[in-house]
Amino acid sequence: MAAAAGTGGKVRVTKCRPEHLGAILTKLADMGARIDCHRDSIYLEGPRRLKAVDCKTMPYPGFPTDMQPQLMALMAVAEGTSIMVETIFENRFKHVPELCRMGADIKIEGRMAVINGVPKLSGCPVEASDLRAGAALVIAGLMAQGITQVSGIEHLDRGYEFLENRLASLGAKIKRVKE
């Protein structure tokens, strides 16, 4: 859903529990996505360009720290300045240098990141340091102009089985290559 929101796309997710995703869906709506939830499905339509938002990670039902890197990938291209405050894990910003290599404008100040949205990211080789960072880099790569090659995909394989096939089925231009 995040990649669709960040690229102005549309997606329907089925066999899910929207009530478990309240904090995430609220942030996507605050960024300008149109979201329709049903009993076991979510329809999301992204805007042409996302709007900046502020976010603070919190225990459930607050915004989950596990989704912070993925939201930050969206904040990187949102119009305006976003603030991300990480209250759960102090070392959860490992993805920031890789996003910056793609053209993101992110400054870290302790447990806070200040993200000045840029109009576009540029594809380049990046490395996933963990599962969530890898997901953020894939989202950033799908939004970027040019080719993004994500290494360290063993982290992604631990949590997202057949990710490239699932994204390709939604229209993403993505493939796994042997190194």
Summary of the structure (lengths in Angstrom):
residues: 179
radius of gyration: 15.0
end to end distance: 28.3
largest distance: 42.3
contacts: 569
relative contact order: 0.14
helix: 35%
strand: 25%
